[in-house]
């Protein structure tokens, strides 16, 4: 079984060696992880042990996670993400389908009422519920839980289905966009090259053929080689990328864009955010709460000659943009709209690239709000959209 697991990791293009695999076997024989009972290994312990023995660079953690999950047919690694809500309450047992008339009859709660009601439910609820309209559970119409339907609620565990949650009660792991992603076409690079301003910098690294010909002819045919400094794209770019949640649907296209940007721009700085920019950003998604970069520091660090590009689907609850405490992950003191205005004021040359199809923009309230905040400078992640964005930024 473990030999097949080793080959599955190699098939996933993980740099796993035979020596590392033998180390894993030795650790298992020595009982390093240890069984939680006399006759059964903990899958969680085996996951952590195998990752430690086989993966030597954290940039491969995400590939390992996907290969591990695929090989063991969807085994989920449990983490303590619902400290106050028992996991049994969130175990999905049925899929409830409501008619359009039933959905229309379910009323929304306001922000303050929603948060206060959740507090009361946590104090009152003592057991698991399913299919109801009040308690934290699954498959119902309550604004708390998952797997059911409510036009506006707090998703508690599980996965997003209707994309109507205004806050999420769980700790989620995102992964960095892979900047080594190979492009299938050169279209993105061609579009980005509209934003170019070449300058000669550095030492003499490039042959100046016209001057060499002229100098050789003037020197009676004796070769006189002339060199000039290499030309580089002198544009400075600050890239802020939305990651996780609904952006998971656009990972491949955003990775292609990220790869192209890194190859085209020498002066590139990038940061991640989730849904909307707040008071901090990060560069590594696995350490996003441990290694924060205050947004104020980013604004002060880079000059106005940097061109600012946001990449995100702008798909979220409007509360996440306009409401203090609206973030799905923590209680932000200031609304996301305040930070977006500060960023666009600090960097007048800015644009927002949206991977969502342009045809759905008019149906998303949050997209309309973001469009207004960035002065209408939102473009689709398409060849024409990128060309229009680069043309605007180059002015």
TIVOVEX-850747 format. One record per residue (C-alpha): residue in three letters; x, y, z; residue number from 1. Coordinates in nm, 2 decimals, always signed. Example, Ala and Ser with C-alpha at 12.3 -4.5 7.8 and 13.67 -1.06 7.14 Angstrom:
TIVOVEX-850747
['ala' [+1.23 -0.45 +0.78] 1]
['ser' [+1.37 -0.11 +0.71] 2]
//
This chain:
TIVOVEX-850747
['unk' [+0.00 +0.00 +0.00] 1]
['unk' [+0.27 +0.25 +0.09] 2]
['unk' [+0.47 +0.17 -0.22] 3]
['unk' [+0.17 +0.27 -0.42] 4]
['unk' [+0.14 +0.58 -0.21] 5]
['unk' [+0.50 +0.67 -0.29] 6]
['unk' [+0.44 +0.63 -0.67] 7]
['unk' [+0.12 +0.84 -0.63] 8]
['unk' [+0.33 +1.12 -0.49] 9]
['unk' [+0.59 +1.09 -0.77] 10]
['unk' [+0.30 +1.10 -1.02] 11]
['unk' [+0.19 +1.43 -0.86] 12]
['unk' [+0.54 +1.56 -0.95] 13]
['unk' [+0.66 +1.58 -0.59] 14]
['unk' [+1.04 +1.55 -0.55] 15]
['unk' [+1.02 +1.25 -0.32] 16]
['unk' [+1.33 +1.02 -0.31] 17]
['unk' [+1.36 +0.66 -0.22] 18]
['unk' [+1.58 +0.76 +0.08] 19]
['unk' [+1.30 +0.98 +0.22] 20]
['unk' [+1.05 +0.70 +0.17] 21]
['unk' [+1.27 +0.46 +0.36] 22]
['unk' [+1.30 +0.72 +0.64] 23]
['unk' [+0.92 +0.71 +0.66] 24]
['unk' [+0.91 +0.34 +0.68] 25]
['unk' [+1.17 +0.34 +0.96] 26]
['unk' [+0.97 +0.60 +1.15] 27]
['unk' [+0.66 +0.39 +1.12] 28]
['unk' [+0.85 +0.08 +1.24] 29]
['unk' [+0.99 +0.27 +1.54] 30]
['unk' [+0.65 +0.40 +1.64] 31]
['unk' [+0.74 +0.77 +1.60] 32]
['unk' [+0.38 +0.88 +1.55] 33]
['unk' [+0.23 +0.60 +1.76] 34]
['unk' [-0.12 +0.45 +1.73] 35]
['unk' [-0.41 +0.60 +1.92] 36]
['unk' [-0.53 +0.25 +1.99] 37]
['unk' [-0.37 -0.09 +1.99] 38]
['unk' [-0.48 -0.18 +1.64] 39]
['unk' [-0.54 +0.14 +1.45] 40]
['unk' [-0.31 +0.42 +1.33] 41]
['unk' [-0.44 +0.77 +1.34] 42]
['unk' [-0.47 +0.90 +0.98] 43]
['unk' [-0.39 +1.25 +1.11] 44]
['unk' [-0.07 +1.12 +1.27] 45]
['unk' [+0.03 +0.94 +0.95] 46]
['unk' [-0.04 +1.25 +0.74] 47]
['unk' [+0.19 +1.47 +0.96] 48]
['unk' [+0.46 +1.20 +0.98] 49]
['unk' [+0.46 +1.13 +0.61] 50]
['unk' [+0.47 +1.50 +0.52] 51]
['unk' [+0.76 +1.56 +0.76] 52]
['unk' [+0.96 +1.27 +0.62] 53]
['unk' [+0.88 +1.32 +0.25] 54]
['unk' [+0.84 +1.69 +0.19] 55]
['unk' [+1.15 +1.91 +0.24] 56]
['unk' [+1.02 +2.24 +0.11] 57]
['unk' [+0.70 +2.40 +0.23] 58]
['unk' [+0.62 +2.52 -0.12] 59]
['unk' [+0.53 +2.16 -0.20] 60]
['unk' [+0.28 +2.12 +0.09] 61]
['unk' [-0.02 +2.20 -0.12] 62]
['unk' [+0.07 +1.94 -0.39] 63]
['unk' [+0.13 +1.69 -0.11] 64]
['unk' [-0.21 +1.76 +0.05] 65]
['unk' [-0.39 +1.71 -0.29] 66]
['unk' [-0.20 +1.39 -0.37] 67]
['unk' [-0.26 +1.26 -0.01] 68]
['unk' [-0.63 +1.33 -0.03] 69]
['unk' [-0.66 +1.18 -0.38] 70]
['unk' [-0.48 +0.86 -0.29] 71]
['unk' [-0.67 +0.80 +0.03] 72]
['unk' [-1.00 +0.88 -0.15] 73]
['unk' [-1.10 +1.20 +0.03] 74]
['unk' [-0.99 +1.13 +0.38] 75]
['unk' [-1.02 +1.46 +0.56] 76]
['unk' [-0.76 +1.58 +0.81] 77]
['unk' [-0.94 +1.71 +1.11] 78]
['unk' [-0.82 +2.03 +1.28] 79]
['unk' [-0.97 +2.21 +1.58] 80]
['unk' [-1.16 +2.48 +1.39] 81]
['unk' [-1.49 +2.47 +1.57] 82]
['unk' [-1.38 +2.50 +1.94] 83]
['unk' [-1.73 +2.60 +2.07] 84]
['unk' [-1.94 +2.41 +1.82] 85]
['unk' [-1.94 +2.02 +1.83] 86]
['unk' [-1.85 +1.87 +1.50] 87]
['unk' [-2.15 +1.64 +1.52] 88]
['unk' [-2.38 +1.94 +1.49] 89]
['unk' [-2.23 +2.01 +1.15] 90]
['unk' [-2.23 +1.66 +1.00] 91]
['unk' [-2.44 +1.68 +0.69] 92]
['unk' [-2.70 +1.41 +0.66] 93]
['unk' [-2.93 +1.53 +0.38] 94]
['unk' [-2.95 +1.77 +0.09] 95]
['unk' [-3.26 +1.99 +0.12] 96]
['unk' [-3.40 +2.15 -0.20] 97]
['unk' [-3.64 +2.44 -0.16] 98]
['unk' [-3.87 +2.58 -0.43] 99]
['unk' [-3.83 +2.94 -0.54] 100]
['unk' [-4.15 +3.03 -0.35] 101]
['unk' [-4.01 +2.88 -0.02] 102]
['unk' [-3.68 +3.06 -0.07] 103]
['unk' [-3.85 +3.39 -0.12] 104]
['unk' [-4.05 +3.34 +0.20] 105]
['unk' [-3.72 +3.32 +0.41] 106]
['unk' [-3.64 +3.67 +0.54] 107]
['unk' [-3.30 +3.82 +0.58] 108]
['unk' [-3.17 +3.95 +0.92] 109]
['unk' [-2.98 +4.27 +0.95] 110]
['unk' [-2.61 +4.27 +1.05] 111]
['unk' [-2.66 +4.35 +1.42] 112]
['unk' [-2.96 +4.12 +1.46] 113]
['unk' [-2.76 +3.83 +1.29] 114]
['unk' [-2.46 +3.87 +1.52] 115]
['unk' [-2.68 +3.90 +1.84] 116]
['unk' [-2.89 +3.60 +1.74] 117]
['unk' [-2.58 +3.38 +1.68] 118]
['unk' [-2.46 +3.47 +2.03] 119]
['unk' [-2.79 +3.36 +2.18] 120]
['unk' [-2.79 +3.04 +1.98] 121]
['unk' [-2.45 +2.95 +2.11] 122]
['unk' [-2.57 +3.00 +2.47] 123]
['unk' [-2.89 +2.81 +2.43] 124]
['unk' [-2.82 +2.52 +2.20] 125]
['unk' [-2.74 +2.19 +2.36] 126]
['unk' [-2.77 +1.93 +2.09] 127]
['unk' [-2.74 +1.87 +1.72] 128]
['unk' [-3.01 +1.99 +1.48] 129]
['unk' [-3.08 +1.92 +1.11] 130]
['unk' [-3.33 +2.06 +0.87] 131]
['unk' [-3.47 +2.33 +1.10] 132]
['unk' [-3.51 +2.70 +1.07] 133]
['unk' [-3.36 +2.82 +1.41] 134]
['unk' [-3.07 +2.63 +1.55] 135]
['unk' [-2.71 +2.58 +1.43] 136]
['unk' [-2.72 +2.28 +1.20] 137]
['unk' [-2.73 +2.14 +0.85] 138]
['unk' [-2.97 +2.12 +0.56] 139]
['unk' [-3.22 +2.37 +0.70] 140]
['unk' [-3.32 +2.73 +0.65] 141]
['unk' [-3.15 +2.86 +0.97] 142]
['unk' [-2.90 +3.15 +0.91] 143]
['unk' [-2.64 +2.94 +1.10] 144]
['unk' [-2.49 +2.61 +0.99] 145]
['unk' [-2.43 +2.48 +0.64] 146]
['unk' [-2.58 +2.26 +0.36] 147]
['unk' [-2.92 +2.44 +0.36] 148]
['unk' [-3.05 +2.77 +0.23] 149]
['unk' [-3.08 +3.11 +0.38] 150]
['unk' [-3.05 +3.44 +0.18] 151]
['unk' [-2.80 +3.58 +0.43] 152]
['unk' [-2.63 +3.40 +0.72] 153]
['unk' [-2.31 +3.29 +0.89] 154]
['unk' [-2.18 +2.96 +0.74] 155]
['unk' [-2.06 +2.74 +1.02] 156]
['unk' [-1.81 +2.48 +0.88] 157]
['unk' [-1.88 +2.30 +0.56] 158]
['unk' [-1.84 +2.44 +0.21] 159]
['unk' [-2.01 +2.73 +0.04] 160]
['unk' [-2.31 +2.64 -0.17] 161]
['unk' [-2.52 +2.94 -0.23] 162]
['unk' [-2.25 +3.21 -0.17] 163]
['unk' [-2.48 +3.41 +0.06] 164]
['unk' [-2.28 +3.38 +0.39] 165]
['unk' [-2.18 +3.72 +0.53] 166]
['unk' [-1.93 +3.56 +0.78] 167]
['unk' [-1.76 +3.21 +0.81] 168]
['unk' [-1.71 +3.03 +1.14] 169]
['unk' [-1.40 +2.83 +1.07] 170]
['unk' [-1.02 +2.86 +1.01] 171]
['unk' [-0.94 +2.80 +0.65] 172]
['unk' [-0.61 +2.72 +0.48] 173]
['unk' [-0.54 +2.89 +0.15] 174]
['unk' [-0.24 +2.82 -0.07] 175]
['unk' [-0.01 +3.07 -0.24] 176]
['unk' [-0.06 +3.11 -0.61] 177]
['unk' [+0.21 +2.91 -0.80] 178]
['unk' [+0.43 +3.15 -0.99] 179]
['unk' [+0.59 +2.86 -1.18] 180]
['unk' [+0.27 +2.77 -1.36] 181]
['unk' [+0.34 +2.72 -1.73] 182]
['unk' [+0.13 +2.93 -1.97] 183]
['unk' [-0.07 +2.75 -2.23] 184]
['unk' [-0.05 +3.05 -2.46] 185]
['unk' [+0.15 +3.38 -2.48] 186]
['unk' [-0.17 +3.59 -2.49] 187]
['unk' [-0.14 +3.71 -2.13] 188]
['unk' [+0.23 +3.81 -2.18] 189]
['unk' [+0.15 +3.99 -2.50] 190]
['unk' [-0.13 +4.19 -2.33] 191]
['unk' [+0.10 +4.28 -2.04] 192]
['unk' [+0.36 +4.41 -2.27] 193]
['unk' [+0.15 +4.71 -2.34] 194]
['unk' [+0.26 +4.83 -2.00] 195]
['unk' [+0.63 +4.87 -2.08] 196]
['unk' [+0.88 +5.15 -2.03] 197]
['unk' [+1.23 +5.03 -2.12] 198]
['unk' [+1.55 +5.18 -1.98] 199]
['unk' [+1.91 +5.08 -2.01] 200]
['unk' [+2.05 +4.99 -1.67] 201]
['unk' [+2.34 +4.79 -1.53] 202]
['unk' [+2.67 +4.70 -1.69] 203]
['unk' [+2.75 +4.65 -2.06] 204]
['unk' [+2.58 +4.32 -2.13] 205]
['unk' [+2.42 +4.36 -2.47] 206]
['unk' [+2.59 +4.39 -2.82] 207]
['unk' [+2.52 +4.72 -2.99] 208]
['unk' [+2.52 +4.59 -3.35] 209]
['unk' [+2.46 +4.92 -3.54] 210]
['unk' [+2.74 +5.10 -3.35] 211]
['unk' [+2.97 +4.80 -3.39] 212]
['unk' [+2.92 +4.80 -3.77] 213]
['unk' [+2.98 +5.18 -3.79] 214]
['unk' [+3.29 +5.16 -3.57] 215]
['unk' [+3.44 +4.86 -3.76] 216]
['unk' [+3.39 +5.04 -4.09] 217]
['unk' [+3.55 +5.36 -3.96] 218]
['unk' [+3.84 +5.15 -3.83] 219]
['unk' [+3.93 +5.02 -4.18] 220]
['unk' [+3.77 +4.69 -4.13] 221]
['unk' [+3.93 +4.60 -3.80] 222]
['unk' [+3.65 +4.47 -3.57] 223]
['unk' [+3.55 +4.72 -3.30] 224]
['unk' [+3.29 +4.57 -3.08] 225]
['unk' [+3.05 +4.81 -2.90] 226]
['unk' [+2.84 +4.71 -2.60] 227]
['unk' [+2.55 +4.88 -2.43] 228]
['unk' [+2.37 +4.81 -2.10] 229]
['unk' [+2.08 +4.56 -2.12] 230]
['unk' [+1.73 +4.71 -2.16] 231]
['unk' [+1.49 +4.63 -1.88] 232]
['unk' [+1.12 +4.71 -1.83] 233]
['unk' [+1.14 +5.00 -1.58] 234]
['unk' [+0.77 +4.98 -1.48] 235]
['unk' [+0.71 +4.93 -1.10] 236]
['unk' [+0.41 +4.72 -1.02] 237]
['unk' [+0.23 +4.66 -0.69] 238]
['unk' [+0.01 +4.35 -0.72] 239]
['unk' [-0.26 +4.27 -0.46] 240]
['unk' [-0.43 +3.93 -0.51] 241]
['unk' [-0.75 +3.79 -0.35] 242]
['unk' [-0.71 +3.43 -0.24] 243]
['unk' [-0.94 +3.16 -0.10] 244]
['unk' [-1.31 +3.12 -0.10] 245]
['unk' [-1.48 +3.19 -0.43] 246]
['unk' [-1.14 +3.26 -0.58] 247]
['unk' [-1.07 +2.89 -0.57] 248]
['unk' [-1.27 +2.86 -0.89] 249]
['unk' [-1.02 +3.09 -1.07] 250]
['unk' [-0.69 +2.95 -0.94] 251]
['unk' [-0.55 +2.83 -1.28] 252]
['unk' [-0.62 +3.16 -1.46] 253]
['unk' [-0.48 +3.37 -1.18] 254]
['unk' [-0.17 +3.15 -1.16] 255]
['unk' [-0.12 +3.20 -1.54] 256]
['unk' [-0.15 +3.57 -1.49] 257]
['unk' [+0.09 +3.56 -1.19] 258]
['unk' [+0.35 +3.37 -1.39] 259]
['unk' [+0.33 +3.62 -1.67] 260]
['unk' [+0.36 +3.92 -1.44] 261]
['unk' [+0.67 +3.78 -1.27] 262]
['unk' [+0.84 +3.72 -1.60] 263]
['unk' [+0.75 +4.06 -1.75] 264]
['unk' [+0.81 +4.30 -1.46] 265]
['unk' [+1.15 +4.33 -1.29] 266]
['unk' [+1.01 +4.57 -1.03] 267]
['unk' [+0.73 +4.37 -0.88] 268]
['unk' [+0.59 +4.36 -0.53] 269]
['unk' [+0.29 +4.14 -0.44] 270]
['unk' [+0.07 +4.07 -0.14] 271]
['unk' [-0.24 +3.86 -0.07] 272]
['unk' [-0.58 +3.95 +0.09] 273]
['unk' [-0.91 +3.77 +0.13] 274]
['unk' [-1.22 +3.92 -0.04] 275]
['unk' [-1.15 +4.28 +0.05] 276]
['unk' [-0.84 +4.46 +0.17] 277]
['unk' [-0.84 +4.56 +0.54] 278]
['unk' [-0.57 +4.67 +0.78] 279]
['unk' [-0.31 +4.40 +0.69] 280]
['unk' [-0.20 +4.18 +0.41] 281]
['unk' [+0.04 +3.89 +0.38] 282]
['unk' [+0.29 +3.72 +0.14] 283]
['unk' [+0.26 +3.36 +0.26] 284]
['unk' [-0.08 +3.21 +0.30] 285]
['unk' [+0.03 +2.94 +0.55] 286]
['unk' [+0.16 +3.22 +0.78] 287]
['unk' [-0.10 +3.48 +0.71] 288]
['unk' [-0.18 +3.54 +1.07] 289]
['unk' [+0.18 +3.52 +1.19] 290]
['unk' [+0.35 +3.73 +0.93] 291]
['unk' [+0.12 +4.03 +0.87] 292]
['unk' [+0.21 +4.34 +0.66] 293]
['unk' [+0.01 +4.64 +0.78] 294]
['unk' [-0.16 +4.81 +0.49] 295]
['unk' [-0.04 +5.15 +0.62] 296]
['unk' [+0.32 +5.02 +0.59] 297]
['unk' [+0.26 +4.91 +0.23] 298]
['unk' [+0.11 +5.25 +0.15] 299]
['unk' [+0.41 +5.43 +0.30] 300]
['unk' [+0.67 +5.20 +0.16] 301]
['unk' [+0.60 +5.24 -0.21] 302]
['unk' [+0.60 +5.56 -0.40] 303]
['unk' [+0.33 +5.69 -0.63] 304]
['unk' [+0.53 +5.58 -0.93] 305]
['unk' [+0.41 +5.22 -0.86] 306]
['unk' [+0.11 +5.11 -1.05] 307]
['unk' [-0.14 +4.93 -0.84] 308]
['unk' [-0.33 +4.62 -0.97] 309]
['unk' [-0.59 +4.43 -0.77] 310]
['unk' [-0.68 +4.08 -0.88] 311]
['unk' [-1.01 +3.95 -0.73] 312]
['unk' [-1.36 +3.84 -0.81] 313]
['unk' [-1.51 +4.11 -0.58] 314]
['unk' [-1.77 +3.85 -0.49] 315]
['unk' [-1.86 +3.87 -0.12] 316]
['unk' [-2.12 +4.01 +0.12] 317]
['unk' [-2.16 +4.38 +0.09] 318]
['unk' [-2.11 +4.40 +0.47] 319]
['unk' [-1.75 +4.29 +0.41] 320]
['unk' [-1.69 +4.61 +0.22] 321]
['unk' [-1.89 +4.87 +0.40] 322]
['unk' [-1.93 +4.74 +0.76] 323]
['unk' [-1.66 +4.76 +1.04] 324]
['unk' [-1.64 +4.40 +1.16] 325]
['unk' [-1.76 +4.27 +0.83] 326]
['unk' [-1.46 +4.05 +0.75] 327]
['unk' [-1.55 +3.68 +0.74] 328]
['unk' [-1.23 +3.60 +0.93] 329]
['unk' [-1.19 +3.86 +1.21] 330]
['unk' [-1.34 +4.18 +1.35] 331]
['unk' [-1.18 +4.46 +1.14] 332]
['unk' [-1.20 +4.80 +1.31] 333]
['unk' [-1.24 +4.99 +0.98] 334]
['unk' [-1.45 +4.90 +0.68] 335]
['unk' [-1.28 +4.76 +0.37] 336]
['unk' [-1.41 +5.06 +0.17] 337]
['unk' [-1.19 +5.29 +0.38] 338]
['unk' [-0.88 +5.09 +0.30] 339]
['unk' [-0.96 +5.07 -0.07] 340]
['unk' [-1.00 +5.45 -0.09] 341]
['unk' [-0.67 +5.50 +0.09] 342]
['unk' [-0.49 +5.26 -0.15] 343]
['unk' [-0.64 +5.42 -0.47] 344]
['unk' [-0.56 +5.76 -0.34] 345]
['unk' [-0.20 +5.66 -0.26] 346]
['unk' [-0.16 +5.50 -0.61] 347]
['unk' [-0.35 +5.71 -0.87] 348]
['unk' [-0.26 +5.46 -1.15] 349]
['unk' [-0.46 +5.16 -1.05] 350]
['unk' [-0.69 +4.89 -1.19] 351]
['unk' [-0.89 +4.59 -1.07] 352]
['unk' [-0.87 +4.27 -1.27] 353]
['unk' [-1.18 +4.05 -1.22] 354]
['unk' [-1.18 +3.68 -1.32] 355]
['unk' [-1.56 +3.65 -1.29] 356]
['unk' [-1.74 +3.66 -1.63] 357]
['unk' [-1.84 +4.02 -1.71] 358]
['unk' [-2.19 +3.91 -1.78] 359]
['unk' [-2.26 +3.84 -1.41] 360]
['unk' [-2.12 +4.16 -1.27] 361]
['unk' [-2.45 +4.34 -1.28] 362]
['unk' [-2.61 +4.07 -1.06] 363]
['unk' [-2.35 +4.10 -0.78] 364]
['unk' [-2.40 +4.40 -0.54] 365]
['unk' [-2.05 +4.37 -0.41] 366]
['unk' [-1.90 +4.40 -0.76] 367]
['unk' [-2.09 +4.72 -0.81] 368]
['unk' [-1.96 +4.86 -0.48] 369]
['unk' [-1.60 +4.77 -0.57] 370]
['unk' [-1.64 +4.92 -0.92] 371]
['unk' [-1.75 +5.25 -0.77] 372]
['unk' [-1.46 +5.25 -0.51] 373]
['unk' [-1.20 +5.20 -0.78] 374]
['unk' [-1.35 +5.47 -1.00] 375]
['unk' [-1.49 +5.22 -1.26] 376]
['unk' [-1.14 +5.09 -1.33] 377]
['unk' [-1.25 +4.72 -1.33] 378]
['unk' [-1.16 +4.49 -1.62] 379]
['unk' [-1.23 +4.13 -1.69] 380]
['unk' [-0.95 +3.87 -1.69] 381]
['unk' [-0.96 +3.83 -2.07] 382]
['unk' [-0.72 +3.93 -2.35] 383]
['unk' [-0.91 +4.24 -2.43] 384]
['unk' [-0.97 +4.32 -2.06] 385]
['unk' [-0.59 +4.30 -1.99] 386]
['unk' [-0.51 +4.51 -2.29] 387]
['unk' [-0.76 +4.78 -2.18] 388]
['unk' [-0.62 +4.78 -1.82] 389]
['unk' [-0.26 +4.80 -1.94] 390]
['unk' [-0.34 +5.08 -2.18] 391]
['unk' [-0.51 +5.27 -1.89] 392]
['unk' [-0.21 +5.22 -1.66] 393]
['unk' [+0.04 +5.33 -1.92] 394]
['unk' [-0.11 +5.68 -1.95] 395]
//
